[in-house]
Amino acid sequence: MKIIVKTKEKKEIRLWFPTRLLFSKTIARIIKKHVKPEMIPLNHLASGEEVCVALKALRNMKRDHPGTPLVEVKSEEGDYVLVSM
């Protein structure tokens, strides 16, 4: 996964994260064990099984369509954010 942030002042930040690490079941279990529900109140949105299905779909999408943008935002002030697979 690649995250690019560009500002109007020509400052640029590029971050790369291994998608396999971010979307792995091991990381999901670690998060489930150590993150308390009151820290991130999103448990009502999806069950654990639904999250696993979504993560698998994202892994398959990365393999089949590399470089697909997940989020692309351009602000009126000239800032730009891109999150891609």
C-alpha positions as a Markdown table, in Angstrom:
| # | Residue | x | y | z |
|---|---|---|---|---|
| 1 | Met | 0.0 | 0.0 | 0.0 |
| 2 | Lys | 1.3 | 3.4 | -0.9 |
| 3 | Ile | 0.3 | 6.7 | 0.6 |
| 4 | Ile | 1.3 | 10.0 | -1.0 |
| 5 | Val | 0.6 | 13.4 | 0.5 |
| 6 | Lys | 1.6 | 16.6 | -1.4 |
| 7 | Thr | 1.0 | 20.1 | 0.0 |
| 8 | Lys | 0.7 | 23.4 | -1.8 |
| 9 | Glu | 4.2 | 24.4 | -0.4 |
| 10 | Lys | 5.7 | 21.5 | -2.5 |
| 11 | Lys | 6.2 | 19.3 | 0.6 |
| 12 | Glu | 5.8 | 15.7 | -0.2 |
| 13 | Ile | 5.4 | 12.6 | 2.1 |
| 14 | Arg | 5.5 | 9.1 | 0.7 |
| 15 | Leu | 4.8 | 6.1 | 2.9 |
| 16 | Trp | 4.9 | 2.4 | 1.8 |
| 17 | Phe | 3.3 | -0.3 | 3.9 |
| 18 | Pro | 3.5 | -4.0 | 3.1 |
| 19 | Thr | -0.1 | -4.9 | 2.3 |
| 20 | Arg | 0.3 | -8.4 | 3.4 |
| 21 | Leu | 1.2 | -7.2 | 6.9 |
| 22 | Leu | -1.6 | -4.7 | 7.1 |
| 23 | Phe | -4.3 | -7.1 | 5.9 |
| 24 | Ser | -3.2 | -10.3 | 7.6 |
| 25 | Lys | -5.3 | -12.4 | 9.9 |
| 26 | Thr | -2.5 | -12.3 | 12.5 |
| 27 | Ile | -2.6 | -8.5 | 12.7 |
| 28 | Ala | -6.4 | -8.6 | 12.9 |
| 29 | Arg | -6.1 | -11.0 | 15.9 |
| 30 | Ile | -3.5 | -8.8 | 17.6 |
| 31 | Ile | -5.7 | -5.7 | 17.1 |
| 32 | Lys | -8.8 | -7.5 | 18.4 |
| 33 | Lys | -6.8 | -8.6 | 21.5 |
| 34 | His | -5.2 | -5.3 | 22.4 |
| 35 | Val | -7.6 | -2.6 | 21.1 |
| 36 | Lys | -10.5 | -2.0 | 23.5 |
| 37 | Pro | -13.9 | -1.4 | 22.0 |
| 38 | Glu | -14.2 | 2.1 | 23.6 |
| 39 | Met | -10.9 | 3.1 | 21.8 |
| 40 | Ile | -12.5 | 2.6 | 18.3 |
| 41 | Pro | -16.3 | 2.4 | 18.5 |
| 42 | Leu | -16.7 | 0.7 | 15.1 |
| 43 | Asn | -17.7 | -2.8 | 16.3 |
| 44 | His | -21.3 | -2.2 | 15.3 |
| 45 | Leu | -20.4 | -1.7 | 11.6 |
| 46 | Ala | -19.2 | -5.2 | 10.8 |
| 47 | Ser | -18.6 | -8.5 | 12.4 |
| 48 | Gly | -15.2 | -10.2 | 12.6 |
| 49 | Glu | -16.2 | -12.6 | 9.8 |
| 50 | Glu | -17.3 | -9.7 | 7.5 |
| 51 | Val | -14.0 | -7.9 | 8.2 |
| 52 | Cys | -12.0 | -11.1 | 7.2 |
| 53 | Val | -14.0 | -11.3 | 3.9 |
| 54 | Ala | -13.3 | -7.7 | 3.2 |
| 55 | Leu | -9.6 | -8.1 | 3.9 |
| 56 | Lys | -9.4 | -11.1 | 1.5 |
| 57 | Ala | -11.2 | -9.1 | -1.2 |
| 58 | Leu | -8.6 | -6.3 | -0.8 |
| 59 | Arg | -5.7 | -8.7 | -1.0 |
| 60 | Asn | -7.2 | -10.2 | -4.2 |
| 61 | Met | -7.8 | -6.7 | -5.6 |
| 62 | Lys | -4.1 | -5.9 | -5.0 |
| 63 | Arg | -3.0 | -9.0 | -6.8 |
| 64 | Asp | -5.4 | -8.6 | -9.8 |
| 65 | His | -5.3 | -4.8 | -10.1 |
| 66 | Pro | -2.0 | -3.4 | -8.7 |
| 67 | Gly | -1.8 | 0.4 | -8.2 |
| 68 | Thr | -5.6 | 0.8 | -7.9 |
| 69 | Pro | -6.3 | 4.0 | -6.0 |
| 70 | Leu | -8.4 | 3.5 | -2.9 |
| 71 | Val | -8.6 | 7.2 | -2.0 |
| 72 | Glu | -7.7 | 10.2 | -4.0 |
| 73 | Val | -8.4 | 13.7 | -2.6 |
| 74 | Lys | -7.6 | 17.1 | -4.0 |
| 75 | Ser | -8.4 | 20.1 | -1.9 |
| 76 | Glu | -9.1 | 23.7 | -3.0 |
| 77 | Glu | -5.9 | 24.8 | -1.2 |
| 78 | Gly | -3.8 | 22.6 | -3.5 |
| 79 | Asp | -3.2 | 19.7 | -1.1 |
| 80 | Tyr | -3.3 | 16.2 | -2.6 |
| 81 | Val | -3.6 | 12.8 | -0.9 |
| 82 | Leu | -3.5 | 9.4 | -2.7 |
| 83 | Val | -3.8 | 6.0 | -1.1 |
| 84 | Ser | -3.3 | 3.2 | -3.5 |
| 85 | Met | -2.7 | -0.6 | -3.5 |
